[in-house]
Amino acid sequence: MIDEATMVAMIRQALPDAVVRVRDLTGTMDHFDVLIRSNAFAGKSLLDRHRLVEKTLKPARDDGRIHALSIHTELLES
Amino acid sequence: MSDEIRSEIEREIADHTILVYGKGTKDAPQCGFTLETIQFFNHFGYPFEVVNVLENMPKRAVLAEITDWPTLPKVFINGEFFGDTDILEPLARSGELQTLLENAFAGSNVKPTIQLR
């Protein structure tokens, strides 16, 4: 299990401009749906955007704090 | 060993126009996202295969390496990697996926069993 602030901090470390919305899908703090808005996604395919996000959260994936994660990405409004 | 697994994966990808590596089987999915992917493709009505790799850690490691994608399920269409439903759903909404599937099955006699809206 992981809290929202920790997740947001991990994402922002790699994507400093990121606006992040986290939803805890099950109330157990390990199944999440995240919406990330960042201009770091510009020019990247959906696959690469998701790879980028998964890499920022890899430590929490590896040790099981995050069990399930659905990812949505958008560019920041310009 | 890793080479053998790699050939096995290549063979599976070549043999199935739509291939899902997931946790559990079509009849008994053991993960919410694998179930979601099965329901997703059931809706399209084209044949697809689900390969259960839940207990097969060496194969999961090779798959992750090949795709640079850490999680399951992993979907391949016509040999191309498409991630999971987070990637496929936007493609379905824009209509790209329908076209892609029609083209993927164009050379075969396979027709979808369900009429798409």
N, CA and C atoms of all chains as a GROMACS GRO file, in nm:
protein
  585
    1MET      N    1   0.084  -0.120   0.000
    1MET     CA    2   0.000   0.000   0.000
    1MET      C    3   0.087   0.124   0.000
    2ILE      N    4   0.033   0.229  -0.062
    2ILE     CA    5   0.111   0.351  -0.079
    2ILE      C    6   0.013   0.469  -0.073
    3ASP      N    7   0.058   0.581  -0.017
    3ASP     CA    8  -0.036   0.694  -0.013
    3ASP      C    9  -0.019   0.780  -0.138
    4GLU      N   10  -0.121   0.859  -0.160
    4GLU     CA   11  -0.128   0.939  -0.280
    4GLU      C   12  -0.010   1.035  -0.291
    5ALA      N   13   0.028   1.099  -0.179
    5ALA     CA   14   0.136   1.197  -0.180
    5ALA      C   15   0.268   1.134  -0.225
    6THR      N   16   0.293   1.012  -0.180
    6THR     CA   17   0.417   0.943  -0.217
    6THR      C   18   0.418   0.914  -0.367
    7MET      N   19   0.303   0.868  -0.418
    7MET     CA   20   0.293   0.840  -0.562
    7MET      C   21   0.316   0.966  -0.645
    8VAL      N   22   0.250   1.073  -0.602
    8VAL     CA   23   0.263   1.199  -0.677
    8VAL      C   24   0.408   1.246  -0.675
    9ALA      N   25   0.474   1.233  -0.559
    9ALA     CA   26   0.614   1.275  -0.548
    9ALA      C   27   0.703   1.193  -0.641
   10MET      N   28   0.678   1.063  -0.650
   10MET     CA   29   0.758   0.976  -0.737
   10MET      C   30   0.741   1.017  -0.884
   11ILE      N   31   0.617   1.047  -0.920
   11ILE     CA   32   0.590   1.085  -1.059
   11ILE      C   33   0.654   1.221  -1.091
   12ARG      N   34   0.643   1.314  -0.994
   12ARG     CA   35   0.695   1.449  -1.018
   12ARG      C   36   0.848   1.453  -1.022
   13GLN      N   37   0.910   1.354  -0.961
   13GLN     CA   38   1.056   1.349  -0.964
   13GLN      C   39   1.106   1.339  -1.108
   14ALA      N   40   1.034   1.259  -1.189
   14ALA     CA   41   1.073   1.242  -1.328
   14ALA      C   42   1.000   1.342  -1.419
   15LEU      N   43   0.880   1.381  -1.378
   15LEU     CA   44   0.797   1.472  -1.459
   15LEU      C   45   0.759   1.592  -1.372
   16PRO      N   46   0.851   1.689  -1.358
   16PRO     CA   47   0.830   1.797  -1.262
   16PRO      C   48   0.706   1.881  -1.289
   17ASP      N   49   0.662   1.886  -1.414
   17ASP     CA   50   0.545   1.970  -1.444
   17ASP      C   51   0.413   1.893  -1.428
   18ALA      N   52   0.421   1.770  -1.383
   18ALA     CA   53   0.303   1.684  -1.387
   18ALA      C   54   0.193   1.729  -1.291
   19VAL      N   55   0.070   1.729  -1.344
   19VAL     CA   56  -0.050   1.745  -1.261
   19VAL      C   57  -0.110   1.605  -1.251
   20VAL      N   58  -0.123   1.557  -1.129
   20VAL     CA   59  -0.159   1.417  -1.109
   20VAL      C   60  -0.289   1.404  -1.031
   21ARG      N   61  -0.377   1.319  -1.082
   21ARG     CA   62  -0.497   1.285  -1.007
   21ARG      C   63  -0.496   1.135  -0.982
   22VAL      N   64  -0.498   1.098  -0.856
   22VAL     CA   65  -0.494   0.957  -0.819
   22VAL      C   66  -0.629   0.915  -0.764
   23ARG      N   67  -0.680   0.802  -0.814
   23ARG     CA   68  -0.801   0.745  -0.755
   23ARG      C   69  -0.770   0.608  -0.698
   24ASP      N   70  -0.806   0.587  -0.574
   24ASP     CA   71  -0.790   0.457  -0.509
   24ASP      C   72  -0.915   0.376  -0.545
   25LEU      N   73  -0.897   0.273  -0.626
   25LEU     CA   74  -1.012   0.204  -0.684
   25LEU      C   75  -1.082   0.111  -0.586
   26THR      N   76  -1.007   0.063  -0.487
   26THR     CA   77  -1.064  -0.041  -0.401
   26THR      C   78  -1.068   0.000  -0.253
   27GLY      N   79  -1.012   0.115  -0.222
   27GLY     CA   80  -1.003   0.158  -0.082
   27GLY      C   81  -0.893   0.086  -0.006
   28THR      N   82  -0.810   0.010  -0.079
   28THR     CA   83  -0.704  -0.066  -0.011
   28THR      C   84  -0.566  -0.006  -0.038
   29MET      N   85  -0.564   0.107  -0.106
   29MET     CA   86  -0.441   0.182  -0.134
   29MET      C   87  -0.336   0.100  -0.210
   30ASP      N   88  -0.383   0.009  -0.294
   30ASP     CA   89  -0.287  -0.062  -0.381
   30ASP      C   90  -0.340  -0.085  -0.523
   31HIS      N   91  -0.467  -0.048  -0.546
   31HIS     CA   92  -0.525  -0.052  -0.681
   31HIS      C   93  -0.562   0.091  -0.720
   32PHE      N   94  -0.494   0.142  -0.822
   32PHE     CA   95  -0.513   0.283  -0.853
   32PHE      C   96  -0.546   0.308  -0.999
   33ASP      N   97  -0.606   0.423  -1.019
   33ASP     CA   98  -0.624   0.478  -1.152
   33ASP      C   99  -0.561   0.617  -1.146
   34VAL      N  100  -0.464   0.643  -1.232
   34VAL     CA  101  -0.400   0.776  -1.230
   34VAL      C  102  -0.418   0.849  -1.362
   35LEU      N  103  -0.445   0.977  -1.351
   35LEU     CA  104  -0.447   1.064  -1.467
   35LEU      C  105  -0.332   1.162  -1.450
   36ILE      N  106  -0.242   1.163  -1.547
   36ILE     CA  107  -0.125   1.250  -1.538
   36ILE      C  108  -0.125   1.346  -1.655
   37ARG      N  109  -0.118   1.474  -1.626
   37ARG     CA  110  -0.104   1.574  -1.732
   37ARG      C  111   0.037   1.629  -1.725
   38SER      N  112   0.109   1.621  -1.837
   38SER     CA  113   0.246   1.673  -1.840
   38SER      C  114   0.285   1.699  -1.984
   39ASN      N  115   0.365   1.801  -2.003
   39ASN     CA  116   0.413   1.828  -2.139
   39ASN      C  117   0.529   1.737  -2.178
   40ALA      N  118   0.578   1.660  -2.081
   40ALA     CA  119   0.683   1.562  -2.113
   40ALA      C  120   0.628   1.453  -2.206
   41PHE      N  121   0.496   1.446  -2.220
   41PHE     CA  122   0.436   1.344  -2.307
   41PHE      C  123   0.431   1.388  -2.453
   42ALA      N  124   0.464   1.512  -2.478
   42ALA     CA  125   0.454   1.565  -2.615
   42ALA      C  126   0.538   1.482  -2.712
   43GLY      N  127   0.478   1.444  -2.823
   43GLY     CA  128   0.552   1.371  -2.926
   43GLY      C  129   0.574   1.224  -2.893
   44LYS      N  130   0.522   1.179  -2.778
   44LYS     CA  131   0.542   1.038  -2.742
   44LYS      C  132   0.415   0.956  -2.771
   45SER      N  133   0.437   0.835  -2.817
   45SER     CA  134   0.324   0.744  -2.839
   45SER      C  135   0.263   0.708  -2.704
   46LEU      N  136   0.140   0.658  -2.710
   46LEU     CA  137   0.073   0.616  -2.587
   46LEU      C  138   0.156   0.509  -2.514
   47LEU      N  139   0.212   0.417  -2.590
   47LEU     CA  140   0.296   0.312  -2.529
   47LEU      C  141   0.412   0.374  -2.454
   48ASP      N  142   0.480   0.471  -2.517
   48ASP     CA  143   0.596   0.532  -2.452
   48ASP      C  144   0.557   0.618  -2.331
   49ARG      N  145   0.441   0.681  -2.339
   49ARG     CA  146   0.392   0.758  -2.224
   49ARG      C  147   0.372   0.666  -2.103
   50HIS      N  148   0.314   0.549  -2.131
   50HIS     CA  149   0.290   0.455  -2.021
   50HIS      C  150   0.419   0.395  -1.968
   51ARG      N  151   0.514   0.370  -2.059
   51ARG     CA  152   0.645   0.321  -2.014
   51ARG      C  153   0.710   0.422  -1.920
   52LEU      N  154   0.700   0.548  -1.959
   52LEU     CA  155   0.758   0.656  -1.879
   52LEU      C  156   0.696   0.659  -1.739
   53VAL      N  157   0.565   0.651  -1.732
   53VAL     CA  158   0.496   0.656  -1.603
   53VAL      C  159   0.531   0.533  -1.519
   54GLU      N  160   0.530   0.415  -1.582
   54GLU     CA  161   0.564   0.292  -1.508
   54GLU      C  162   0.705   0.301  -1.450
   55LYS      N  163   0.798   0.362  -1.523
   55LYS     CA  164   0.936   0.373  -1.473
   55LYS      C  165   0.942   0.461  -1.349
   56THR      N  166   0.861   0.568  -1.346
   56THR     CA  167   0.865   0.656  -1.228
   56THR      C  168   0.815   0.582  -1.104
   57LEU      N  169   0.727   0.485  -1.124
   57LEU     CA  170   0.667   0.414  -1.010
   57LEU      C  171   0.727   0.275  -0.987
   58LYS      N  172   0.833   0.246  -1.062
   58LYS     CA  173   0.889   0.110  -1.060
   58LYS      C  174   0.922   0.060  -0.919
   59PRO      N  175   0.986   0.141  -0.832
   59PRO     CA  176   1.018   0.089  -0.698
   59PRO      C  177   0.893   0.040  -0.623
   60ALA      N  178   0.783   0.113  -0.638
   60ALA     CA  179   0.660   0.074  -0.567
   60ALA      C  180   0.591  -0.044  -0.634
   61ARG      N  181   0.619  -0.063  -0.764
   61ARG     CA  182   0.570  -0.182  -0.835
   61ARG      C  183   0.648  -0.304  -0.788
   62ASP      N  184   0.780  -0.286  -0.785
   62ASP     CA  185   0.868  -0.400  -0.754
   62ASP      C  186   0.845  -0.454  -0.613
   63ASP      N  187   0.823  -0.364  -0.517
   63ASP     CA  188   0.807  -0.414  -0.380
   63ASP      C  189   0.659  -0.440  -0.345
   64GLY      N  190   0.571  -0.423  -0.445
   64GLY     CA  191   0.432  -0.464  -0.425
   64GLY      C  192   0.342  -0.360  -0.361
   65ARG      N  193   0.394  -0.238  -0.336
   65ARG     CA  194   0.307  -0.136  -0.277
   65ARG      C  195   0.193  -0.102  -0.373
   66ILE      N  196   0.226  -0.104  -0.504
   66ILE     CA  197   0.120  -0.087  -0.605
   66ILE      C  198   0.095  -0.222  -0.670
   67HIS      N  199  -0.029  -0.270  -0.657
   67HIS     CA  200  -0.061  -0.399  -0.718
   67HIS      C  201  -0.119  -0.380  -0.858
   68ALA      N  202  -0.208  -0.283  -0.873
   68ALA     CA  203  -0.273  -0.263  -1.002
   68ALA      C  204  -0.281  -0.114  -1.031
   69LEU      N  205  -0.258  -0.082  -1.157
   69LEU     CA  206  -0.251   0.059  -1.194
   69LEU      C  207  -0.303   0.077  -1.334
   70SER      N  208  -0.404   0.164  -1.345
   70SER     CA  209  -0.453   0.201  -1.477
   70SER      C  210  -0.406   0.344  -1.502
   71ILE      N  211  -0.348   0.366  -1.621
   71ILE     CA  212  -0.281   0.493  -1.647
   71ILE      C  213  -0.350   0.570  -1.759
   72HIS      N  214  -0.374   0.698  -1.736
   72HIS     CA  215  -0.424   0.787  -1.841
   72HIS      C  216  -0.332   0.907  -1.848
   73THR      N  217  -0.299   0.949  -1.968
   73THR     CA  218  -0.207   1.061  -1.983
   73THR      C  219  -0.265   1.166  -2.076
   74GLU      N  220  -0.234   1.290  -2.045
   74GLU     CA  221  -0.274   1.403  -2.132
   74GLU      C  222  -0.164   1.507  -2.128
   75LEU      N  223  -0.163   1.592  -2.230
   75LEU     CA  224  -0.073   1.707  -2.227
   75LEU      C  225  -0.135   1.814  -2.138
   76LEU      N  226  -0.050   1.897  -2.077
   76LEU     CA  227  -0.101   2.012  -2.003
   76LEU      C  228  -0.165   2.107  -2.102
   77GLU      N  229  -0.268   2.176  -2.057
   77GLU     CA  230  -0.328   2.277  -2.145
   77GLU      C  231  -0.223   2.386  -2.168
   78SER      N  232  -0.211   2.429  -2.290
   78SER     CA  233  -0.111   2.532  -2.316
   78SER      C  234  -0.176   2.670  -2.305
   79MET      N  235   1.814  -2.132  -2.243
   79MET     CA  236   1.679  -2.133  -2.186
   79MET      C  237   1.601  -2.010  -2.230
   80SER      N  238   1.664  -1.895  -2.213
   80SER     CA  239   1.599  -1.770  -2.253
   80SER      C  240   1.571  -1.767  -2.403
   81ASP      N  241   1.664  -1.828  -2.481
   81ASP     CA  242   1.645  -1.834  -2.626
   81ASP      C  243   1.525  -1.921  -2.663
   82GLU      N  244   1.510  -2.032  -2.588
   82GLU     CA  245   1.397  -2.121  -2.612
   82GLU      C  246   1.265  -2.051  -2.584
   83ILE      N  247   1.264  -1.977  -2.474
   83ILE     CA  248   1.142  -1.904  -2.437
   83ILE      C  249   1.110  -1.800  -2.543
   84ARG      N  250   1.215  -1.734  -2.589
   84ARG     CA  251   1.199  -1.632  -2.692
   84ARG      C  252   1.138  -1.692  -2.820
   85SER      N  253   1.188  -1.808  -2.862
   85SER     CA  254   1.132  -1.872  -2.982
   85SER      C  255   0.986  -1.912  -2.959
   86GLU      N  256   0.958  -1.961  -2.838
   86GLU     CA  257   0.820  -2.000  -2.805
   86GLU      C  258   0.727  -1.879  -2.818
   87ILE      N  259   0.772  -1.766  -2.767
   87ILE     CA  260   0.691  -1.642  -2.773
   87ILE      C  261   0.672  -1.600  -2.919
   88GLU      N  262   0.782  -1.604  -2.996
   88GLU     CA  263   0.773  -1.565  -3.137
   88GLU      C  264   0.673  -1.653  -3.212
   89ARG      N  265   0.675  -1.783  -3.180
   89ARG     CA  266   0.583  -1.877  -3.243
   89ARG      C  267   0.438  -1.844  -3.205
   90GLU      N  268   0.416  -1.818  -3.078
   90GLU     CA  269   0.280  -1.787  -3.031
   90GLU      C  270   0.228  -1.658  -3.097
   91ILE      N  271   0.316  -1.560  -3.107
   91ILE     CA  272   0.274  -1.432  -3.168
   91ILE      C  273   0.242  -1.453  -3.316
   92ALA      N  274   0.323  -1.537  -3.384
   92ALA     CA  275   0.301  -1.562  -3.526
   92ALA      C  276   0.172  -1.642  -3.549
   93ASP      N  277   0.138  -1.730  -3.453
   93ASP     CA  278   0.024  -1.821  -3.471
   93ASP      C  279  -0.111  -1.757  -3.442
   94HIS      N  280  -0.112  -1.643  -3.373
   94HIS     CA  281  -0.241  -1.586  -3.331
   94HIS      C  282  -0.248  -1.439  -3.369
   95THR      N  283  -0.350  -1.404  -3.447
   95THR     CA  284  -0.365  -1.265  -3.491
   95THR      C  285  -0.384  -1.174  -3.370
   96ILE      N  286  -0.466  -1.220  -3.276
   96ILE     CA  287  -0.479  -1.147  -3.149
   96ILE      C  288  -0.432  -1.239  -3.037
   97LEU      N  289  -0.331  -1.196  -2.967
   97LEU     CA  290  -0.275  -1.278  -2.860
   97LEU      C  291  -0.265  -1.196  -2.732
   98VAL      N  292  -0.313  -1.255  -2.622
   98VAL     CA  293  -0.308  -1.188  -2.493
   98VAL      C  294  -0.225  -1.274  -2.398
   99TYR      N  295  -0.118  -1.218  -2.343
   99TYR     CA  296  -0.049  -1.284  -2.232
   99TYR      C  297  -0.109  -1.228  -2.104
  100GLY      N  298  -0.163  -1.317  -2.022
  100GLY     CA  299  -0.231  -1.267  -1.903
  100GLY      C  300  -0.215  -1.358  -1.784
  101LYS      N  301  -0.292  -1.325  -1.681
  101LYS     CA  302  -0.292  -1.405  -1.560
  101LYS      C  303  -0.422  -1.484  -1.559
  102GLY      N  304  -0.411  -1.616  -1.575
  102GLY     CA  305  -0.528  -1.703  -1.581
  102GLY      C  306  -0.567  -1.729  -1.725
  103THR      N  307  -0.677  -1.802  -1.740
  103THR     CA  308  -0.723  -1.842  -1.873
  103THR      C  309  -0.848  -1.764  -1.911
  104LYS      N  310  -0.892  -1.786  -2.037
  104LYS     CA  311  -1.013  -1.721  -2.084
  104LYS      C  312  -1.131  -1.753  -1.992
  105ASP      N  313  -1.142  -1.880  -1.955
  105ASP     CA  314  -1.255  -1.923  -1.872
  105ASP      C  315  -1.238  -1.884  -1.725
  106ALA      N  316  -1.114  -1.873  -1.684
  106ALA     CA  317  -1.088  -1.842  -1.543
  106ALA      C  318  -0.975  -1.741  -1.529
  107PRO      N  319  -1.004  -1.617  -1.567
  107PRO     CA  320  -0.902  -1.514  -1.550
  107PRO      C  321  -0.874  -1.491  -1.401
  108GLN      N  322  -0.747  -1.465  -1.368
  108GLN     CA  323  -0.713  -1.451  -1.227
  108GLN      C  324  -0.664  -1.312  -1.193
  109CYS      N  325  -0.706  -1.215  -1.273
  109CYS     CA  326  -0.665  -1.078  -1.249
  109CYS      C  327  -0.768  -0.989  -1.317
  110GLY      N  328  -0.803  -0.881  -1.251
  110GLY     CA  329  -0.906  -0.792  -1.302
  110GLY      C  330  -0.876  -0.737  -1.439
  111PHE      N  331  -0.748  -0.707  -1.463
  111PHE     CA  332  -0.710  -0.648  -1.592
  111PHE      C  333  -0.713  -0.753  -1.704
  112THR      N  334  -0.680  -0.877  -1.670
  112THR     CA  335  -0.689  -0.984  -1.770
  112THR      C  336  -0.835  -1.007  -1.806
  113LEU      N  337  -0.922  -1.009  -1.705
  113LEU     CA  338  -1.066  -1.022  -1.730
  113LEU      C  339  -1.116  -0.908  -1.819
  114GLU      N  340  -1.072  -0.787  -1.787
  114GLU     CA  341  -1.114  -0.669  -1.864
  114GLU      C  342  -1.072  -0.682  -2.011
  115THR      N  343  -0.952  -0.734  -2.034
  115THR     CA  344  -0.901  -0.751  -2.170
  115THR      C  345  -0.980  -0.856  -2.246
  116ILE      N  346  -1.017  -0.965  -2.177
  116ILE     CA  347  -1.098  -1.071  -2.239
  116ILE      C  348  -1.235  -1.015  -2.278
  117GLN      N  349  -1.295  -0.939  -2.187
  117GLN     CA  350  -1.426  -0.878  -2.217
  117GLN      C  351  -1.415  -0.780  -2.332
  118PHE      N  352  -1.304  -0.708  -2.334
  118PHE     CA  353  -1.279  -0.610  -2.440
  118PHE      C  354  -1.280  -0.679  -2.576
  119PHE      N  355  -1.207  -0.790  -2.588
  119PHE     CA  356  -1.200  -0.860  -2.718
  119PHE      C  357  -1.326  -0.941  -2.747
  120ASN      N  358  -1.393  -0.989  -2.644
  120ASN     CA  359  -1.522  -1.056  -2.667
  120ASN      C  360  -1.617  -0.964  -2.739
  121HIS      N  361  -1.612  -0.838  -2.705
  121HIS     CA  362  -1.701  -0.739  -2.765
  121HIS      C  363  -1.677  -0.727  -2.916
  122PHE      N  364  -1.550  -0.744  -2.958
  122PHE     CA  365  -1.519  -0.729  -3.100
  122PHE      C  366  -1.555  -0.852  -3.183
  123GLY      N  367  -1.558  -0.968  -3.118
  123GLY     CA  368  -1.606  -1.087  -3.184
  123GLY      C  369  -1.505  -1.160  -3.271
  124TYR      N  370  -1.383  -1.113  -3.276
  124TYR     CA  371  -1.279  -1.185  -3.351
  124TYR      C  372  -1.215  -1.289  -3.258
  125PRO      N  373  -1.164  -1.397  -3.317
  125PRO     CA  374  -1.100  -1.497  -3.231
  125PRO      C  375  -0.972  -1.441  -3.169
  126PHE      N  376  -0.948  -1.476  -3.045
  126PHE     CA  377  -0.823  -1.436  -2.980
  126PHE      C  378  -0.779  -1.544  -2.882
  127GLU      N  379  -0.650  -1.546  -2.857
  127GLU     CA  380  -0.593  -1.648  -2.770
  127GLU      C  381  -0.542  -1.582  -2.641
  128VAL      N  382  -0.564  -1.649  -2.530
  128VAL     CA  383  -0.506  -1.602  -2.404
  128VAL      C  384  -0.404  -1.705  -2.356
  129VAL      N  385  -0.281  -1.662  -2.337
  129VAL     CA  386  -0.179  -1.751  -2.283
  129VAL      C  387  -0.156  -1.713  -2.137
  130ASN      N  388  -0.175  -1.812  -2.050
  130ASN     CA  389  -0.160  -1.789  -1.906
  130ASN      C  390  -0.012  -1.796  -1.867
  131VAL      N  391   0.042  -1.685  -1.820
  131VAL     CA  392   0.182  -1.686  -1.777
  131VAL      C  393   0.195  -1.652  -1.628
  132LEU      N  394   0.083  -1.663  -1.558
  132LEU     CA  395   0.082  -1.627  -1.415
  132LEU      C  396   0.196  -1.693  -1.337
  133GLU      N  397   0.212  -1.823  -1.357
  133GLU     CA  398   0.312  -1.897  -1.278
  133GLU      C  399   0.447  -1.907  -1.349
  134ASN      N  400   0.455  -1.854  -1.470
  134ASN     CA  401   0.577  -1.873  -1.549
  134ASN      C  402   0.667  -1.750  -1.543
  135MET      N  403   0.741  -1.738  -1.433
  135MET     CA  404   0.821  -1.618  -1.411
  135MET      C  405   0.931  -1.598  -1.517
  136PRO      N  406   0.999  -1.708  -1.562
  136PRO     CA  407   1.102  -1.686  -1.665
  136PRO      C  408   1.041  -1.627  -1.793
  137LYS      N  409   0.925  -1.678  -1.832
  137LYS     CA  410   0.860  -1.628  -1.954
  137LYS      C  411   0.814  -1.484  -1.935
  138ARG      N  412   0.765  -1.452  -1.817
  138ARG     CA  413   0.722  -1.315  -1.790
  138ARG      C  414   0.841  -1.220  -1.799
  139ALA      N  415   0.957  -1.266  -1.753
  139ALA     CA  416   1.077  -1.182  -1.759
  139ALA      C  417   1.118  -1.156  -1.904
  140VAL      N  418   1.114  -1.260  -1.987
  140VAL     CA  419   1.150  -1.244  -2.129
  140VAL      C  420   1.049  -1.152  -2.199
  141LEU      N  421   0.922  -1.172  -2.170
  141LEU     CA  422   0.818  -1.087  -2.229
  141LEU      C  423   0.838  -0.940  -2.191
  142ALA      N  424   0.871  -0.916  -2.065
  142ALA     CA  425   0.892  -0.778  -2.019
  142ALA      C  426   1.010  -0.715  -2.092
  143GLU      N  427   1.112  -0.799  -2.113
  143GLU     CA  428   1.233  -0.749  -2.181
  143GLU      C  429   1.203  -0.715  -2.328
  144ILE      N  430   1.135  -0.807  -2.397
  144ILE     CA  431   1.104  -0.788  -2.538
  144ILE      C  432   1.021  -0.662  -2.559
  145THR      N  433   0.925  -0.638  -2.470
  145THR     CA  434   0.827  -0.530  -2.492
  145THR      C  435   0.864  -0.401  -2.420
  146ASP      N  436   0.959  -0.407  -2.327
  146ASP     CA  437   0.987  -0.293  -2.238
  146ASP      C  438   0.857  -0.250  -2.170
  147TRP      N  439   0.784  -0.348  -2.123
  147TRP     CA  440   0.652  -0.326  -2.062
  147TRP      C  441   0.645  -0.417  -1.941
  148PRO      N  442   0.641  -0.363  -1.819
  148PRO     CA  443   0.659  -0.450  -1.701
  148PRO      C  444   0.538  -0.533  -1.663
  149THR      N  445   0.417  -0.494  -1.709
  149THR     CA  446   0.298  -0.554  -1.649
  149THR      C  447   0.224  -0.649  -1.743
  150LEU      N  448   0.135  -0.727  -1.685
  150LEU     CA  449   0.041  -0.810  -1.758
  150LEU      C  450  -0.096  -0.748  -1.741
  151PRO      N  451  -0.188  -0.764  -1.834
  151PRO     CA  452  -0.171  -0.837  -1.960
  151PRO      C  453  -0.089  -0.759  -2.064
  152LYS      N  454  -0.045  -0.836  -2.164
  152LYS     CA  455   0.025  -0.780  -2.280
  152LYS      C  456  -0.048  -0.829  -2.405
  153VAL      N  457  -0.083  -0.736  -2.491
  153VAL     CA  458  -0.161  -0.771  -2.610
  153VAL      C  459  -0.077  -0.752  -2.736
  154PHE      N  460  -0.082  -0.854  -2.823
  154PHE     CA  461  -0.020  -0.845  -2.955
  154PHE      C  462  -0.128  -0.860  -3.062
  155ILE      N  463  -0.125  -0.772  -3.161
  155ILE     CA  464  -0.216  -0.784  -3.274
  155ILE      C  465  -0.132  -0.788  -3.400
  156ASN      N  466  -0.147  -0.894  -3.476
  156ASN     CA  467  -0.068  -0.911  -3.598
  156ASN      C  468   0.082  -0.893  -3.571
  157GLY      N  469   0.130  -0.944  -3.460
  157GLY     CA  470   0.271  -0.937  -3.428
  157GLY      C  471   0.318  -0.807  -3.367
  158GLU      N  472   0.226  -0.710  -3.360
  158GLU     CA  473   0.266  -0.581  -3.305
  158GLU      C  474   0.217  -0.569  -3.161
  159PHE      N  475   0.302  -0.509  -3.077
  159PHE     CA  476   0.268  -0.497  -2.936
  159PHE      C  477   0.176  -0.377  -2.912
  160PHE      N  478   0.068  -0.398  -2.836
  160PHE     CA  479  -0.028  -0.291  -2.810
  160PHE      C  480  -0.054  -0.268  -2.662
  161GLY      N  481   0.038  -0.312  -2.576
  161GLY     CA  482   0.020  -0.285  -2.433
  161GLY      C  483  -0.104  -0.352  -2.376
  162ASP      N  484  -0.188  -0.273  -2.309
  162ASP     CA  485  -0.308  -0.328  -2.247
  162ASP      C  486  -0.430  -0.242  -2.284
  163THR      N  487  -0.539  -0.259  -2.211
  163THR     CA  488  -0.661  -0.186  -2.249
  163THR      C  489  -0.648  -0.034  -2.229
  164ASP      N  490  -0.555   0.009  -2.146
  164ASP     CA  491  -0.532   0.154  -2.136
  164ASP      C  492  -0.490   0.211  -2.272
  165ILE      N  493  -0.422   0.131  -2.351
  165ILE     CA  494  -0.377   0.172  -2.485
  165ILE      C  495  -0.487   0.142  -2.588
  166LEU      N  496  -0.551   0.027  -2.572
  166LEU     CA  497  -0.647  -0.018  -2.673
  166LEU      C  498  -0.779   0.060  -2.668
  167GLU      N  499  -0.821   0.101  -2.549
  167GLU     CA  500  -0.950   0.170  -2.540
  167GLU      C  501  -0.954   0.301  -2.618
  168PRO      N  502  -0.852   0.387  -2.607
  168PRO     CA  503  -0.853   0.508  -2.691
  168PRO      C  504  -0.853   0.474  -2.840
  169LEU      N  505  -0.783   0.367  -2.879
  169LEU     CA  506  -0.782   0.326  -3.020
  169LEU      C  507  -0.920   0.277  -3.064
  170ALA      N  508  -0.990   0.212  -2.973
  170ALA     CA  509  -1.126   0.165  -3.004
  170ALA      C  510  -1.220   0.284  -3.017
  171ARG      N  511  -1.205   0.382  -2.928
  171ARG     CA  512  -1.292   0.500  -2.932
  171ARG      C  513  -1.275   0.578  -3.061
  172SER      N  514  -1.150   0.585  -3.110
  172SER     CA  515  -1.125   0.664  -3.232
  172SER      C  516  -1.157   0.585  -3.359
  173GLY      N  517  -1.186   0.455  -3.344
  173GLY     CA  518  -1.219   0.372  -3.459
  173GLY      C  519  -1.096   0.308  -3.523
  174GLU      N  520  -0.976   0.346  -3.478
  174GLU     CA  521  -0.854   0.289  -3.538
  174GLU      C  522  -0.844   0.139  -3.517
  175LEU      N  523  -0.889   0.094  -3.401
  175LEU     CA  524  -0.875  -0.048  -3.370
  175LEU      C  525  -0.964  -0.134  -3.461
  176GLN      N  526  -1.086  -0.087  -3.488
  176GLN     CA  527  -1.176  -0.160  -3.576
  176GLN      C  528  -1.110  -0.181  -3.713
  177THR      N  529  -1.052  -0.072  -3.767
  177THR     CA  530  -0.984  -0.079  -3.897
  177THR      C  531  -0.866  -0.175  -3.891
  178LEU      N  532  -0.791  -0.161  -3.783
  178LEU     CA  533  -0.674  -0.247  -3.765
  178LEU      C  534  -0.713  -0.395  -3.762
  179LEU      N  535  -0.823  -0.426  -3.692
  179LEU     CA  536  -0.866  -0.566  -3.682
  179LEU      C  537  -0.922  -0.616  -3.815
  180GLU      N  538  -0.999  -0.530  -3.882
  180GLU     CA  539  -1.050  -0.569  -4.014
  180GLU      C  540  -0.935  -0.603  -4.107
  181ASN      N  541  -0.833  -0.519  -4.109
  181ASN     CA  542  -0.716  -0.544  -4.194
  181ASN      C  543  -0.639  -0.669  -4.150
  182ALA      N  544  -0.629  -0.687  -4.018
  182ALA     CA  545  -0.553  -0.800  -3.966
  182ALA      C  546  -0.618  -0.933  -4.006
  183PHE      N  547  -0.752  -0.934  -4.015
  183PHE     CA  548  -0.822  -1.057  -4.048
  183PHE      C  549  -0.866  -1.061  -4.195
  184ALA      N  550  -0.828  -0.959  -4.272
  184ALA     CA  551  -0.875  -0.948  -4.411
  184ALA      C  552  -0.834  -1.068  -4.496
  185GLY      N  553  -0.713  -1.119  -4.473
  185GLY     CA  554  -0.662  -1.230  -4.553
  185GLY      C  555  -0.720  -1.365  -4.514
  186SER      N  556  -0.788  -1.368  -4.400
  186SER     CA  557  -0.842  -1.496  -4.354
  186SER      C  558  -0.991  -1.502  -4.382
  187ASN      N  559  -1.052  -1.615  -4.352
  187ASN     CA  560  -1.197  -1.626  -4.370
  187ASN      C  561  -1.273  -1.587  -4.245
  188VAL      N  562  -1.195  -1.540  -4.148
  188VAL     CA  563  -1.257  -1.509  -4.021
  188VAL      C  564  -1.338  -1.381  -4.029
  189LYS      N  565  -1.461  -1.392  -3.986
  189LYS     CA  566  -1.547  -1.273  -3.976
  189LYS      C  567  -1.587  -1.259  -3.829
  190PRO      N  568  -1.606  -1.138  -3.784
  190PRO     CA  569  -1.648  -1.125  -3.644
  190PRO      C  570  -1.783  -1.192  -3.621
  191THR      N  571  -1.798  -1.256  -3.505
  191THR     CA  572  -1.923  -1.326  -3.476
  191THR      C  573  -2.028  -1.229  -3.424
  192ILE      N  574  -1.986  -1.110  -3.394
  192ILE     CA  575  -2.080  -1.011  -3.341
  192ILE      C  576  -2.080  -0.892  -3.436
  193GLN      N  577  -2.197  -0.836  -3.461
  193GLN     CA  578  -2.204  -0.715  -3.543
  193GLN      C  579  -2.157  -0.596  -3.460
  194LEU      N  580  -2.061  -0.523  -3.515
  194LEU     CA  581  -2.016  -0.403  -3.443
  194LEU      C  582  -2.114  -0.290  -3.468
  195ARG      N  583  -2.127  -0.207  -3.365
  195ARG     CA  584  -2.216  -0.093  -3.381
  195ARG      C  585  -2.154   0.010  -3.475
   0.00000   0.00000   0.00000
